[in-house]
Amino acid sequence: MSEERELNVVVGFYNYADLQQLERFLEGTGITILSAAQDAQRVFDDAVNLGADVVLLCPQVTGYRPQMIMDLLLHVDRPIPVVGWVEATSDDGRSMVAHGAKGYVTLPMDAHQGNKVVQLLRAAVEEAHRERQRGEVKARPVPSSRLQAWQERVITVWVPKGGGSTRTTLAVNLAVALSHATLGNQPTVLLDFDMAKGDAHTMLGFTANVRHAERHGWPLLERGLFDLVVGLASRWAQGGESLITPVLLRNYLARWDEDSQLDLLPGLYFPHQADAEEFRNRLMVYQMGRRIIEVMRQMYAFVVVDIGQDFTRPLHRAAIEAANEVLV
């Protein structure tokens, strides 16, 4: 091992326990962790500016964009290959390889995966340099539009009177445009906070009706905003806003399309759900709404919120007050 070249790696991680385990596996291998971050832009910047040879990247980091894999590999100064670090039960590894990653290791890590990560990191560096030397992969500057990060925003769409379907159409189309691979290509989440009745999911082709899903082949939503609020309400007095974390919220999100970076928090499927006991504590629901947006802001470049007409309803007010822009 001592005869092998020393390597420097930048790590994009999601869970601190995984990072600590990785550090143990890399001890004595000649591979040094230059930096570790949970933000994709920080990972990219550190890899370029700190002289990393390779990047080990979990796609669950905030702001992850698949094109950053090729942006690093084709960097003008030197190739910086990416190795995926993914959950064993997901398809993220294959997706990352399709976007240019030099293989992947799976979580949770055991001794086998620990040995594999060392081998893959070294093999990735060798392969990337061979490709560059042979002219198989040519360097190219990263487009300035990607170097200049989009300004992260929370955008609330609100129509005080009438126009409910027009409002939701605008919110959905805005979220799709910001997230789709051929347009904005930014990590985006659409929050359906309409307390009268949420129907953003239907415009994206989802259904909450089992029979409709079976008959038409539409993706079935099993949980959403209602389930999130009900689940939090029973524990709110003990945990409060600290209960709402990225890990929790991901359990209630639906990914729209493979070619986009759009996730959806489905709203209330039926009008009567807003009258449930858990929604009667207006202060609690308002605090939940503010905290959900606050955490989503950390997870995505854009948060688009669709709300109903009545400003006095707690989720509507939370969305307006938390927004950088309100489209009326």
C-alpha positions as CSV (number, residue, x, y, z in Angstrom):
1,M,0.0,0.0,0.0
2,S,2.9,2.4,0.8
3,E,4.1,2.1,-2.9
4,E,0.8,3.4,-4.2
5,R,0.2,7.0,-4.9
6,E,-1.2,9.2,-2.1
7,L,-4.7,10.4,-3.0
8,N,-6.8,13.3,-1.8
9,V,-10.6,12.9,-1.7
10,V,-13.5,15.3,-1.1
11,V,-16.5,13.6,0.4
12,G,-20.2,14.6,0.0
13,F,-22.0,12.9,2.8
14,Y,-25.5,12.7,4.2
15,N,-25.1,11.0,7.6
16,Y,-22.3,11.8,10.1
17,A,-22.2,8.1,11.2
18,D,-21.4,7.1,7.6
19,L,-18.6,9.6,7.4
20,Q,-17.0,8.4,10.7
21,Q,-17.1,4.8,9.4
22,L,-15.6,5.9,6.1
23,E,-12.7,7.6,8.0
24,R,-12.0,4.3,9.8
25,F,-11.9,2.3,6.5
26,L,-9.5,4.9,4.9
27,E,-7.0,4.8,7.8
28,G,-3.6,3.6,6.5
29,T,-4.7,3.4,2.9
30,G,-2.9,6.5,1.6
31,I,-6.2,8.2,0.9
32,T,-6.8,11.4,2.8
33,I,-10.1,13.2,3.2
34,L,-9.4,16.9,2.3
35,S,-12.9,18.0,3.3
36,A,-16.4,16.7,3.8
37,A,-19.6,18.6,3.3
38,Q,-23.4,18.0,3.0
39,D,-23.8,20.7,0.3
40,A,-23.1,19.9,-3.3
41,Q,-21.8,23.3,-4.2
42,R,-19.3,23.1,-1.3
43,V,-18.2,19.7,-2.5
44,F,-17.7,21.0,-6.0
45,D,-15.8,24.1,-4.9
46,D,-13.6,22.1,-2.5
47,A,-12.8,19.5,-5.1
48,V,-11.6,22.2,-7.5
49,N,-9.9,24.6,-5.1
50,L,-8.3,22.1,-2.7
51,G,-6.7,19.9,-5.3
52,A,-8.8,16.8,-4.9
53,D,-7.9,13.7,-7.0
54,V,-11.4,12.2,-6.6
55,V,-14.8,12.8,-5.1
56,L,-16.9,10.4,-3.1
57,L,-20.4,11.7,-3.4
58,C,-23.8,10.8,-1.8
59,P,-26.6,12.1,-4.1
60,Q,-28.7,13.0,-1.1
61,V,-26.5,16.1,-0.3
62,T,-28.3,19.4,-0.6
63,G,-28.3,20.8,-4.1
64,Y,-27.0,17.7,-5.8
65,R,-27.2,18.0,-9.6
66,P,-26.2,15.0,-11.9
67,Q,-24.3,17.2,-14.3
68,M,-21.8,18.1,-11.6
69,I,-20.3,14.6,-12.2
70,M,-19.3,15.5,-15.7
71,D,-18.4,19.1,-14.8
72,L,-15.8,17.6,-12.4
73,L,-14.6,14.9,-14.8
74,L,-14.1,17.4,-17.6
75,H,-12.5,20.2,-15.5
76,V,-10.0,22.1,-17.5
77,D,-7.1,21.8,-14.9
78,R,-7.4,18.1,-14.3
79,P,-10.0,15.3,-14.4
80,I,-11.7,14.9,-11.0
81,P,-13.7,11.6,-11.2
82,V,-16.7,11.0,-9.0
83,V,-17.6,7.7,-7.2
84,G,-21.1,7.3,-6.0
85,W,-21.9,6.6,-2.3
86,V,-25.5,5.4,-2.3
87,E,-28.1,3.5,-0.4
88,A,-28.1,-0.2,-1.3
89,T,-31.9,-0.2,-1.8
90,S,-31.9,2.7,-4.3
91,D,-31.3,3.1,-8.0
92,D,-29.0,6.1,-7.4
93,G,-25.9,4.2,-8.1
94,R,-26.9,3.2,-11.6
95,S,-28.2,6.8,-12.2
96,M,-24.9,8.3,-11.2
97,V,-22.9,5.9,-13.4
98,A,-25.2,6.8,-16.3
99,H,-24.2,10.5,-15.7
100,G,-20.5,9.7,-15.7
101,A,-19.6,8.4,-12.2
102,K,-16.8,5.8,-12.1
103,G,-18.8,3.2,-10.1
104,Y,-20.4,3.3,-6.7
105,V,-20.3,1.8,-3.2
106,T,-23.4,1.1,-1.1
107,L,-24.6,2.0,2.4
108,P,-24.5,0.8,5.0
109,M,-20.8,0.1,4.7
110,D,-19.3,-3.2,5.9
111,A,-15.8,-4.6,5.5
112,H,-16.5,-5.5,1.8
113,Q,-17.7,-2.1,0.9
114,G,-14.8,-0.6,2.9
115,N,-12.3,-2.5,0.7
116,K,-14.3,-1.7,-2.4
117,V,-14.3,2.1,-1.8
118,V,-10.5,2.1,-1.6
119,Q,-10.2,0.1,-4.8
120,L,-12.8,2.2,-6.6
121,L,-11.3,5.6,-5.6
122,R,-7.9,4.5,-6.9
123,A,-9.3,2.9,-10.1
124,A,-11.4,6.0,-10.8
125,V,-8.4,8.3,-10.7
126,E,-6.3,6.0,-13.0
127,E,-9.2,5.6,-15.5
128,A,-9.9,9.4,-15.6
129,H,-6.3,10.3,-16.3
130,R,-6.0,7.6,-19.0
131,E,-9.1,8.9,-20.7
132,R,-7.7,12.5,-20.6
133,Q,-4.3,11.4,-21.9
134,R,-5.8,9.4,-24.8
135,G,-8.1,12.2,-25.7
136,E,-11.1,10.0,-25.1
137,V,-12.6,12.7,-22.8
138,K,-11.7,16.3,-23.5
139,A,-11.7,19.0,-20.9
140,R,-14.2,21.8,-21.2
141,P,-15.0,24.9,-19.1
142,V,-18.0,24.7,-16.8
143,P,-20.7,26.9,-18.3
144,S,-20.8,30.2,-16.4
145,S,-24.5,29.6,-15.7
146,R,-23.5,26.7,-13.5
147,L,-20.6,28.4,-11.9
148,Q,-22.8,31.3,-10.9
149,A,-25.1,29.5,-8.6
150,W,-28.8,30.3,-8.9
151,Q,-30.0,32.4,-6.0
152,E,-32.0,30.2,-3.8
153,R,-35.6,31.4,-3.4
154,V,-38.9,30.6,-1.7
155,I,-41.7,31.6,-4.1
156,T,-45.3,31.6,-2.9
157,V,-48.1,31.7,-5.5
158,W,-51.3,33.3,-4.1
159,V,-54.5,34.6,-5.7
160,P,-56.6,36.5,-3.1
161,K,-59.9,36.1,-5.1
162,G,-60.9,33.3,-7.5
163,G,-58.5,31.8,-10.0
164,G,-57.6,28.8,-8.0
165,S,-56.9,26.5,-10.9
166,T,-55.0,29.2,-12.7
167,R,-52.9,29.8,-9.5
168,T,-52.1,26.1,-9.2
169,T,-51.3,25.8,-12.9
170,L,-48.8,28.7,-12.5
171,A,-47.2,27.1,-9.4
172,V,-46.8,23.7,-11.1
173,N,-45.5,25.1,-14.4
174,L,-43.0,27.3,-12.5
175,A,-41.7,24.4,-10.4
176,V,-41.4,22.2,-13.5
177,A,-39.5,24.9,-15.4
178,L,-37.1,25.4,-12.6
179,S,-36.4,21.7,-12.1
180,H,-36.4,20.1,-15.6
181,A,-33.2,18.9,-17.1
182,T,-33.8,20.9,-20.3
183,L,-34.7,24.1,-18.5
184,G,-33.6,25.4,-15.1
185,N,-32.3,22.0,-13.9
186,Q,-32.3,23.1,-10.3
187,P,-33.3,21.1,-7.2
188,T,-36.9,22.2,-6.7
189,V,-39.7,21.3,-4.4
190,L,-43.4,22.1,-4.8
191,L,-45.3,22.4,-1.5
192,D,-49.1,22.2,-1.8
193,F,-50.2,24.2,1.1
194,D,-53.7,25.0,-0.1
195,M,-55.9,24.4,3.0
196,A,-59.1,24.4,0.9
197,K,-58.1,21.4,-1.2
198,G,-54.7,20.6,-2.7
199,D,-54.7,19.4,-6.3
200,A,-51.2,20.1,-7.5
201,H,-50.5,16.4,-7.5
202,T,-53.2,15.8,-10.2
203,M,-51.6,18.3,-12.5
204,L,-48.3,16.3,-12.2
205,G,-50.1,13.0,-13.0
206,F,-50.3,11.6,-9.4
207,T,-53.4,10.2,-7.7
208,A,-54.4,9.4,-4.2
209,N,-57.2,7.1,-5.4
210,V,-56.2,3.4,-5.5
211,R,-58.8,2.6,-8.2
212,H,-57.6,5.4,-10.4
213,A,-54.1,4.3,-10.0
214,E,-54.9,0.7,-11.0
215,R,-57.2,1.7,-13.9
216,H,-55.0,4.4,-15.4
217,G,-51.5,3.3,-14.3
218,W,-51.0,6.6,-12.5
219,P,-48.4,6.8,-9.6
220,L,-50.2,6.4,-6.3
221,L,-49.5,8.8,-3.4
222,E,-49.6,7.1,-0.1
223,R,-48.8,10.1,2.2
224,G,-48.6,13.8,2.1
225,L,-49.2,17.0,4.0
226,F,-52.1,15.7,6.0
227,D,-50.2,12.6,7.2
228,L,-47.2,14.8,8.0
229,V,-49.2,17.2,10.2
230,V,-51.1,14.4,11.9
231,G,-47.9,12.6,12.7
232,L,-46.2,15.6,14.1
233,A,-49.2,16.9,16.2
234,S,-49.0,14.1,18.8
235,R,-45.4,14.9,19.5
236,W,-45.3,18.6,19.0
237,A,-45.5,19.5,22.7
238,Q,-42.4,17.5,23.4
239,G,-40.2,18.1,20.3
240,G,-41.6,21.2,18.6
241,E,-39.9,22.4,15.5
242,S,-36.8,20.2,16.1
243,L,-39.0,17.2,14.9
244,I,-39.0,18.5,11.3
245,T,-35.8,17.4,9.7
246,P,-34.7,16.6,6.1
247,V,-34.8,12.9,6.9
248,L,-38.4,13.2,8.1
249,L,-39.6,15.3,5.2
250,R,-38.1,13.0,2.6
251,N,-40.6,10.3,3.8
252,Y,-43.5,12.5,2.5
253,L,-42.1,13.7,-0.8
254,A,-42.8,12.2,-4.3
255,R,-40.3,12.6,-7.1
256,W,-42.1,13.7,-10.3
257,D,-40.0,12.6,-13.2
258,E,-36.6,11.0,-13.9
259,D,-35.6,14.0,-16.2
260,S,-36.3,16.6,-13.5
261,Q,-35.2,17.5,-10.1
262,L,-38.7,18.2,-8.9
263,D,-40.1,16.8,-5.7
264,L,-43.7,17.3,-4.5
265,L,-45.2,17.5,-1.0
266,P,-48.8,16.5,-1.8
267,G,-51.5,18.7,-0.2
268,L,-54.8,17.9,1.4
269,Y,-56.7,15.5,-0.9
270,F,-60.1,16.3,0.6
271,P,-61.6,19.6,1.9
272,H,-62.7,18.0,5.2
273,Q,-59.1,17.2,6.1
274,A,-58.4,20.8,7.0
275,D,-61.1,20.5,9.7
276,A,-59.4,17.6,11.4
277,E,-58.6,18.0,15.1
278,E,-54.8,18.3,14.4
279,F,-55.4,21.4,12.2
280,R,-57.5,23.3,14.8
281,N,-54.4,24.4,16.7
282,R,-53.7,27.3,14.4
283,L,-50.4,28.4,16.1
284,M,-49.0,24.8,15.9
285,V,-49.9,24.5,12.2
286,Y,-48.4,27.9,11.5
287,Q,-45.2,26.9,13.2
288,M,-45.1,23.6,11.3
289,G,-45.6,25.5,8.0
290,R,-42.7,27.9,8.8
291,R,-40.4,25.1,9.8
292,I,-41.2,23.0,6.8
293,I,-40.3,25.8,4.5
294,E,-37.2,26.6,6.5
295,V,-35.9,23.0,6.2
296,M,-36.9,22.7,2.6
297,R,-34.9,25.9,1.9
298,Q,-31.8,24.0,3.1
299,M,-32.6,21.0,0.9
300,Y,-33.5,22.7,-2.4
301,A,-32.4,25.6,-4.6
302,F,-36.1,26.6,-5.1
303,V,-39.1,26.1,-2.9
304,V,-42.4,26.9,-4.7
305,V,-45.5,27.1,-2.5
306,D,-49.1,26.9,-3.8
307,I,-51.6,28.3,-1.3
308,G,-55.3,29.0,-1.1
309,Q,-57.1,32.4,-1.1
310,D,-57.7,33.0,2.7
311,F,-54.6,34.7,4.1
312,T,-55.8,34.1,7.7
313,R,-55.4,30.3,7.4
314,P,-52.1,29.3,9.2
315,L,-50.3,27.5,6.4
316,H,-51.2,30.3,3.9
317,R,-49.9,33.0,6.2
318,A,-46.7,31.0,7.0
319,A,-46.0,30.6,3.2
320,I,-46.5,34.3,2.5
321,E,-44.3,35.4,5.4
322,A,-41.5,33.0,4.6
323,A,-41.4,33.8,0.9
324,N,-38.7,35.8,-0.9
325,E,-41.3,36.6,-3.6
326,V,-45.1,36.3,-3.6
327,L,-46.6,36.0,-7.1
328,V,-50.1,37.4,-7.0
